Amino acid sequence: MSMDVGGKGVKNEINVVPLIDIVLVLLVIFMVVTPLMQKGIDINIPEKSTSQKKPDKEDKKKTLVVSIRPDSSIDVNSEGVARAELEGKLREMLSTRDDKTVFIKAAGSLIYGSIIEVMDICKAAGVKTIAIITEKK
């Protein structure tokens, strides 16, 4: 009764080389496709300043604020404006100004699509810079 000690028997091992090949091909595909999927709008995030200057009345007159309420109604400097008339109103107001900046103040419950739509209207009216007003919590 002798025992075979050599390695001549049948081995039951899984060949992992094809699995590694497939994983590496998938990795390459994801690395190529991922940069193409990035979309967005470039924004400049303001740095927090330690001193907060209160705007005087003259600065408030110069500032152009477009407010969007939770019911999607729009105000320009606290004056109600229909969405269809917004572009014309902004063109009229911007024609007398050197500063083509508009501040947008939107209710937190609005969807981004409503805000982006107003931003598009502002750009079509000739606004150069759009700033978003936030509220402290």
matplotlib code that plots the C-alpha trace (Angstrom):
import matplotlib.pyplot as plt

x = [0.0, 2.0, 0.6, 1.2, 2.7, 3.4, 1.2, -0.1, -3.7, -6.6, -6.7, -10.0, -9.0, -10.8, -8.9, -9.1, -7.1, -10.2, -12.0, -9.1, -9.1, -12.8, -12.5, -9.6, -11.5, -14.5, -12.2, -10.7, -14.2, -15.4, -12.2, -12.9, -16.6, -16.6, -15.0, -17.6, -20.5, -19.6, -22.0, -22.6, -22.4, -19.2, -19.7, -17.5, -18.1, -17.6, -15.2, -16.7, -15.7, -15.5, -16.8, -20.3, -21.1, -24.7, -25.7, -26.8, -30.0, -28.0, -26.5, -30.0, -31.2, -28.3, -28.8, -31.1, -32.7, -34.9, -36.9, -38.6, -41.3, -42.3, -45.4, -42.9, -44.1, -41.3, -40.5, -37.9, -36.8, -40.0, -42.2, -44.3, -43.5, -45.0, -42.5, -43.3, -42.5, -39.3, -36.9, -38.3, -38.4, -34.7, -33.7, -35.4, -33.7, -30.3, -30.3, -29.7, -27.1, -23.4, -23.4, -25.0, -25.3, -28.4, -28.9, -31.3, -33.1, -35.1, -37.2, -35.5, -38.5, -38.1, -36.7, -33.5, -35.3, -37.2, -34.1, -32.2, -35.1, -34.9, -31.1, -31.6, -34.1, -31.6, -28.8, -31.1, -31.9, -28.2, -27.1, -23.3, -23.1, -25.6, -25.2, -27.3, -28.4, -28.4, -29.9, -28.2, -29.7]
y = [0.0, 2.9, 6.3, 8.7, 11.8, 13.6, 16.2, 14.0, 14.0, 16.2, 19.7, 21.5, 25.2, 28.1, 29.9, 33.6, 35.0, 35.5, 37.1, 39.6, 40.4, 41.2, 43.4, 45.3, 45.9, 47.2, 49.4, 51.0, 51.5, 53.3, 55.4, 56.6, 57.2, 58.9, 62.3, 62.5, 62.4, 65.5, 68.4, 71.6, 75.3, 77.0, 79.1, 81.3, 80.6, 83.8, 83.7, 84.5, 87.9, 88.7, 92.2, 92.6, 96.1, 97.0, 98.5, 102.1, 103.3, 104.5, 101.0, 99.4, 101.6, 100.4, 96.8, 94.8, 91.9, 89.3, 87.3, 84.0, 83.1, 79.6, 79.8, 80.7, 84.3, 86.8, 90.2, 92.7, 95.0, 94.1, 94.9, 92.0, 91.0, 88.3, 85.7, 86.7, 90.4, 89.7, 90.0, 93.3, 94.7, 93.7, 95.2, 98.4, 98.6, 97.6, 100.1, 102.9, 101.1, 100.6, 97.6, 94.6, 92.5, 90.9, 89.2, 86.3, 85.4, 82.2, 80.4, 77.2, 75.0, 75.8, 73.2, 74.2, 74.2, 77.3, 79.1, 78.2, 79.3, 82.8, 82.8, 82.1, 85.0, 87.3, 86.3, 86.9, 90.4, 91.3, 90.6, 90.0, 88.7, 86.7, 86.4, 84.2, 85.6, 83.1, 83.4, 82.5, 79.8]
z = [0.0, -1.2, -1.4, -4.3, -2.9, -6.2, -7.9, -10.7, -9.4, -10.7, -9.2, -8.8, -9.1, -10.6, -13.3, -12.3, -15.3, -17.5, -14.6, -14.0, -17.8, -17.7, -14.5, -16.1, -19.3, -17.3, -15.3, -18.4, -19.8, -16.6, -16.6, -20.2, -19.8, -16.4, -17.5, -20.2, -17.7, -15.8, -16.3, -14.4, -14.1, -13.1, -10.1, -7.9, -4.3, -2.3, 0.7, 4.1, 5.3, 9.0, 8.7, 7.4, 6.1, 6.1, 2.7, 2.8, 1.0, -2.1, -2.5, -2.2, -5.1, -7.2, -6.4, -8.7, -6.8, -8.5, -5.8, -6.5, -4.0, -3.1, -5.4, -8.3, -8.6, -9.3, -7.8, -9.1, -6.2, -4.3, -7.3, -8.7, -12.3, -14.5, -15.8, -19.4, -18.7, -16.7, -19.6, -20.8, -17.3, -16.8, -20.1, -19.2, -15.8, -17.1, -19.9, -17.4, -15.3, -15.8, -13.4, -15.2, -12.0, -10.7, -7.4, -7.3, -4.0, -4.2, -1.7, -0.4, -1.3, -5.1, -7.5, -9.3, -12.7, -11.7, -10.6, -13.7, -15.9, -14.2, -14.6, -18.3, -18.6, -16.9, -19.3, -22.3, -20.9, -20.9, -17.4, -17.1, -13.6, -11.6, -7.8, -5.5, -2.1, 0.7, 4.2, 7.4, 9.5]

ax = plt.figure().add_subplot(projection="3d")
ax.plot(x, y, z, "-o")
ax.set_aspect("equal")
plt.show()
